[in-house]
Amino acid sequence: MTVLALLELDGPPDDRAPSDGSLRALALARSLGGPVVSVAFGMVSSPDTLARYGVSDLYQVPLAALDGYAPVAWARALAGLIADVGATAVVAASTDRGNEVMAHLGAITGLPMAANCVSVSGSADGFSLVRQRWAGLLLEDATLEAPVALLTVATDAVPAPPDGAQVGSVNVHEHKPELAAGDLAVRAVESAAGSGGVTLATARVVVGGGRGVGGSDGFKPLEELAELLGGVVGVSRVVTSEGWRPHRQQVGQTGTKITPELYLACGISGAIQHIAGCAGAKHIIAINTDPGAPMMSHAEYAVIGDLHQVIPALVEAIRSR
């Protein structure tokens, strides 16, 4: 059973490496027991390091052949590789890009797709799998009947593979997919300023802000605190609805699901959709003037107070240390 894994890359152009979500997807791909073949759109800086995660071959699509993120073109390239490598399963991280590309791949190939998988195994009837439903609030046992399984991996529920010693090397191939003009009709070109670095999905510390922040200007102390802690800023849905912050920073069922070591929720009431997005955090601290806010009951520690006083005091205390 050969598994084809889509790698999303993080980092600056001269030092691109698979994202944390992609490494977790590799962990599930490896559990299927067969060879793991990966594909990346762009150059991986140290391809041999993928050997420690079970990858035998890496197909790299040079940016000259496909500039920017084009979901249909990515799916078309994967469709061609399925036949070339004899894949019986295609795996990607359950990110915005992973889910979008795999949905297009299903439309191109006519194959069914299962999203947010936690575990998968081959069976006589196809593929037996467990996947998250209702934003991770319940688990579903299902059977996917298909000659080739298209799967996205719920990265908050699959542990990252151990970063052990490098064993062997990876066979690297350059792949130039055959594309039609329509495959590039929708394309997003990433600016240098917006690429690389810690993302909301991979950050170890997230400082969240909600309605209680009061407006777009109120996020400056949160940004300062996030920078001091080596983290990023996240927001609740109401913040994006008000236009205070961009949607890419939204934490929740319709935003990004986060799995940080620490989530500091400031002025966030804690609607169930937001809880679905931050439930994977190992530690939650809430700051709110309302002791009855739902977020307070989900937090390990709760500070009942005005965030406009608490956050500056916290920033000052950290700087003095």
C-alpha positions as CSV (number, residue, x, y, z in Angstrom):
1,M,0.0,0.0,0.0
2,T,1.8,3.1,-1.2
3,V,0.7,6.4,0.4
4,L,1.1,9.7,-1.3
5,A,1.4,12.6,1.2
6,L,1.0,16.3,0.4
7,L,3.5,18.5,2.2
8,E,2.8,22.1,3.0
9,L,6.0,24.1,3.5
10,D,6.8,26.8,6.0
11,G,9.7,29.2,6.3
12,P,11.5,31.7,4.1
13,P,12.2,30.8,0.4
14,D,15.8,29.7,1.2
15,D,14.8,27.5,4.1
16,R,11.5,25.7,3.4
17,A,10.5,22.8,5.6
18,P,7.3,20.8,6.1
19,S,4.8,22.3,8.4
20,D,3.9,20.7,11.8
21,G,0.5,19.7,10.4
22,S,2.2,17.9,7.4
23,L,4.5,16.0,9.7
24,R,1.5,14.8,11.7
25,A,-0.1,13.8,8.4
26,L,3.0,11.8,7.7
27,A,2.6,10.0,11.0
28,L,-0.8,8.8,9.9
29,A,0.5,7.9,6.4
30,R,3.2,5.8,8.0
31,S,0.8,4.0,10.2
32,L,-0.8,2.4,7.0
33,G,2.3,0.2,6.7
34,G,3.4,0.9,3.2
35,P,5.9,3.1,1.5
36,V,5.3,6.8,1.9
37,V,5.9,9.1,-1.1
38,S,5.6,12.8,-0.6
39,V,5.0,15.8,-2.9
40,A,5.8,19.4,-2.2
41,F,5.1,22.5,-4.3
42,G,8.4,24.3,-3.9
43,M,11.8,23.1,-2.8
44,V,12.4,21.4,0.6
45,S,15.7,22.6,2.0
46,S,16.8,19.3,3.6
47,P,14.9,16.5,1.9
48,D,16.9,13.7,3.5
49,T,15.4,14.7,6.9
50,L,12.1,13.3,5.7
51,A,13.6,9.8,5.9
52,R,13.2,9.8,9.7
53,Y,9.4,10.2,9.1
54,G,9.2,7.2,6.8
55,V,9.4,9.0,3.4
56,S,11.2,7.1,0.7
57,D,10.6,9.5,-2.3
58,L,10.0,13.2,-2.6
59,Y,8.5,14.8,-5.7
60,Q,9.1,18.5,-5.9
61,V,7.2,20.8,-8.2
62,P,9.5,23.7,-9.0
63,L,8.0,27.2,-8.5
64,A,9.0,28.0,-12.0
65,A,6.4,25.4,-13.2
66,L,3.7,26.6,-10.8
67,D,4.1,30.0,-9.1
68,G,1.9,30.5,-6.0
69,Y,-0.9,28.5,-4.5
70,A,-3.3,27.2,-7.2
71,P,-5.7,24.6,-5.6
72,V,-6.9,23.1,-8.9
73,A,-3.4,22.8,-10.3
74,W,-2.1,21.2,-7.1
75,A,-5.0,18.7,-7.3
76,R,-4.2,18.0,-11.0
77,A,-0.6,17.3,-10.1
78,L,-1.7,14.9,-7.3
79,A,-4.0,13.1,-9.7
80,G,-1.1,12.5,-12.1
81,L,1.1,11.2,-9.3
82,I,-1.5,8.8,-8.0
83,A,-1.0,6.8,-11.3
84,D,2.7,7.4,-11.5
85,V,3.5,6.0,-8.0
86,G,0.6,3.5,-7.7
87,A,-0.8,5.2,-4.7
88,T,-3.7,3.5,-2.8
89,A,-4.2,6.5,-0.4
90,V,-3.5,10.2,-0.6
91,V,-3.0,12.1,2.7
92,A,-2.9,15.8,3.6
93,A,-3.2,17.9,6.7
94,S,-6.7,19.1,7.5
95,T,-5.8,22.7,7.0
96,D,-7.6,25.2,4.7
97,R,-5.2,24.3,1.9
98,G,-5.2,20.6,2.6
99,N,-9.0,20.3,2.6
100,E,-9.4,22.5,-0.5
101,V,-6.9,20.6,-2.6
102,M,-8.2,17.2,-1.6
103,A,-11.8,18.3,-2.4
104,H,-10.7,19.4,-5.9
105,L,-8.8,16.1,-6.2
106,G,-12.0,14.2,-5.4
107,A,-13.9,16.2,-8.0
108,I,-11.2,15.5,-10.7
109,T,-10.8,11.8,-10.0
110,G,-14.4,10.9,-8.9
111,L,-13.0,9.5,-5.6
112,P,-14.6,10.0,-2.2
113,M,-12.8,12.1,0.4
114,A,-12.8,11.7,4.2
115,A,-11.9,14.8,6.2
116,N,-10.5,15.1,9.8
117,C,-9.3,11.6,10.2
118,V,-7.8,10.4,13.5
119,S,-6.8,6.9,12.5
120,V,-7.0,4.8,9.3
121,S,-6.4,1.1,8.5
122,G,-7.0,-1.0,5.4
123,S,-9.8,-3.6,5.4
124,A,-11.4,-6.1,3.1
125,D,-14.2,-3.6,2.4
126,G,-11.9,-0.6,1.8
127,F,-10.6,1.6,4.6
128,S,-11.7,1.6,8.2
129,L,-11.3,5.0,9.7
130,V,-12.1,7.1,12.7
131,R,-12.7,10.8,12.1
132,Q,-13.8,13.9,13.9
133,R,-17.3,15.3,13.4
134,W,-19.0,18.4,14.7
135,A,-15.7,20.3,15.1
136,G,-14.1,17.5,17.1
137,L,-16.9,17.1,19.6
138,L,-17.5,13.5,18.6
139,L,-15.7,10.7,16.8
140,E,-17.2,8.7,13.9
141,D,-16.3,5.1,12.9
142,A,-16.7,4.8,9.2
143,T,-15.7,2.7,6.2
144,L,-14.5,4.4,3.0
145,E,-15.1,2.2,0.0
146,A,-12.8,3.3,-2.7
147,P,-9.8,2.0,-4.8
148,V,-7.8,5.1,-3.6
149,A,-8.6,6.8,-0.3
150,L,-8.4,10.6,-0.1
151,L,-7.9,11.6,3.5
152,T,-7.2,14.7,5.5
153,V,-5.7,14.4,9.0
154,A,-7.1,16.1,12.1
155,T,-3.7,17.3,13.2
156,D,-4.8,18.3,16.7
157,A,-5.6,14.7,17.4
158,V,-2.6,12.9,15.8
159,P,0.8,13.2,17.6
160,A,3.8,14.4,15.7
161,P,6.2,11.6,14.8
162,P,9.3,11.4,17.0
163,D,12.2,13.5,15.6
164,G,14.7,10.7,15.9
165,A,18.0,10.1,14.2
166,Q,18.1,10.3,10.4
167,V,18.0,6.9,8.8
168,G,18.9,6.6,5.1
169,S,18.2,9.2,2.4
170,V,15.2,10.3,0.3
171,N,15.0,9.9,-3.5
172,V,14.3,13.3,-4.8
173,H,12.5,13.8,-8.2
174,E,11.5,16.9,-10.0
175,H,7.9,16.8,-11.2
176,K,6.4,19.1,-13.8
177,P,2.6,18.4,-14.0
178,E,0.7,18.7,-17.2
179,L,-1.7,21.6,-16.6
180,A,-4.5,23.2,-18.6
181,A,-4.9,27.0,-18.6
182,G,-8.1,26.7,-16.5
183,D,-6.1,25.0,-13.7
184,L,-4.4,28.3,-13.0
185,A,-7.5,30.4,-13.2
186,V,-7.5,30.7,-9.4
187,R,-4.2,31.4,-7.9
188,A,-2.8,33.2,-4.8
189,V,0.7,34.5,-4.8
190,E,2.2,34.7,-1.4
191,S,4.2,37.9,-0.6
192,A,7.6,37.6,1.0
193,A,6.4,39.5,4.1
194,G,3.5,37.1,4.6
195,S,5.4,33.9,4.2
196,G,7.2,31.8,6.8
197,G,7.4,32.2,10.5
198,V,5.0,30.9,13.2
199,T,1.4,30.5,12.1
200,L,-1.8,30.4,14.2
201,A,-2.0,26.6,13.5
202,T,1.5,25.9,14.7
203,A,2.2,28.5,17.4
204,R,3.1,27.2,20.9
205,V,1.5,30.3,22.4
206,V,-1.6,32.1,21.3
207,V,-2.9,35.3,22.8
208,G,-6.6,35.6,21.9
209,G,-8.8,38.7,21.9
210,G,-12.5,39.0,21.7
211,R,-15.2,41.7,21.9
212,G,-13.9,42.8,25.3
213,V,-10.8,44.2,23.6
214,G,-13.0,47.1,22.4
215,G,-11.7,47.7,18.9
216,S,-8.8,47.3,16.5
217,D,-6.6,49.7,18.5
218,G,-7.1,47.6,21.6
219,F,-5.0,44.7,20.1
220,K,-1.7,46.6,20.4
221,P,-1.0,45.3,24.0
222,L,-2.0,41.8,23.0
223,E,0.5,42.0,20.0
224,E,3.2,43.1,22.4
225,L,2.5,40.3,24.8
226,A,2.4,37.7,22.0
227,E,5.8,38.9,20.8
228,L,7.3,38.7,24.3
229,L,6.0,35.1,24.6
230,G,7.1,34.1,21.1
231,G,3.5,33.5,20.0
232,V,0.8,35.0,17.8
233,V,-2.5,36.8,18.1
234,G,-5.8,35.0,17.6
235,V,-9.3,36.4,17.7
236,S,-12.9,35.3,18.1
237,R,-15.5,35.4,15.3
238,V,-17.1,38.7,16.5
239,V,-13.8,40.4,16.1
240,T,-13.5,39.5,12.4
241,S,-17.2,40.3,11.9
242,E,-16.6,43.8,13.2
243,G,-13.6,44.1,10.8
244,W,-11.1,44.7,13.6
245,R,-8.8,41.8,12.5
246,P,-8.5,39.6,9.4
247,H,-10.3,36.2,9.2
248,R,-7.0,34.3,9.0
249,Q,-6.5,35.1,12.7
250,Q,-9.9,33.7,13.8
251,V,-9.9,30.8,16.2
252,G,-13.0,28.5,16.1
253,Q,-15.2,26.1,14.2
254,T,-15.2,28.4,11.1
255,G,-11.6,29.6,11.7
256,T,-8.4,27.8,12.7
257,K,-8.2,25.0,15.2
258,I,-5.2,25.6,17.5
259,T,-3.1,23.3,19.6
260,P,-0.7,25.5,21.5
261,E,0.9,24.9,24.9
262,L,-0.8,28.0,26.2
263,Y,-3.9,29.9,25.1
264,L,-4.5,33.2,26.8
265,A,-8.1,34.2,26.1
266,C,-8.6,38.0,26.7
267,G,-12.2,39.4,26.7
268,I,-13.6,36.3,25.0
269,S,-16.9,35.0,26.2
270,G,-16.4,31.5,24.9
271,A,-19.1,30.5,22.5
272,I,-19.2,26.8,21.7
273,Q,-17.9,27.5,18.2
274,H,-14.8,29.2,19.7
275,I,-14.3,26.4,22.2
276,A,-14.3,23.9,19.4
277,G,-11.3,25.8,17.9
278,C,-9.2,26.1,21.1
279,A,-10.1,22.9,22.9
280,G,-6.8,21.4,21.7
281,A,-4.8,23.8,23.8
282,K,-2.9,22.2,26.6
283,H,-3.4,25.1,29.0
284,I,-6.0,27.9,28.9
285,I,-5.9,31.1,30.9
286,A,-8.9,33.4,30.7
287,I,-9.1,37.1,31.5
288,N,-12.6,38.5,31.7
289,T,-14.7,40.9,33.7
290,D,-17.6,38.4,33.7
291,P,-17.0,35.5,36.1
292,G,-19.9,33.7,34.5
293,A,-18.5,33.7,31.0
294,P,-18.4,30.2,29.5
295,M,-14.6,30.6,28.7
296,M,-13.9,30.8,32.5
297,S,-15.2,27.3,33.0
298,H,-12.9,25.9,30.3
299,A,-9.8,27.7,31.7
300,E,-7.3,26.2,34.2
301,Y,-6.7,29.7,35.6
302,A,-9.1,32.7,35.4
303,V,-8.4,36.3,36.1
304,I,-11.5,38.3,36.8
305,G,-10.6,41.8,35.8
306,D,-10.2,44.4,33.0
307,L,-7.9,43.1,30.4
308,H,-6.9,46.8,29.7
309,Q,-5.3,46.8,33.1
310,V,-4.2,43.2,33.4
311,I,-2.4,42.9,30.0
312,P,-0.2,46.0,30.4
313,A,0.7,44.9,34.0
314,L,1.6,41.4,32.6
315,V,3.7,42.9,29.8
316,E,5.5,45.2,32.3
317,A,6.2,42.2,34.7
318,I,7.6,40.1,31.8
319,R,9.9,42.9,30.6
320,S,11.2,43.5,34.2
321,R,12.1,39.8,34.3
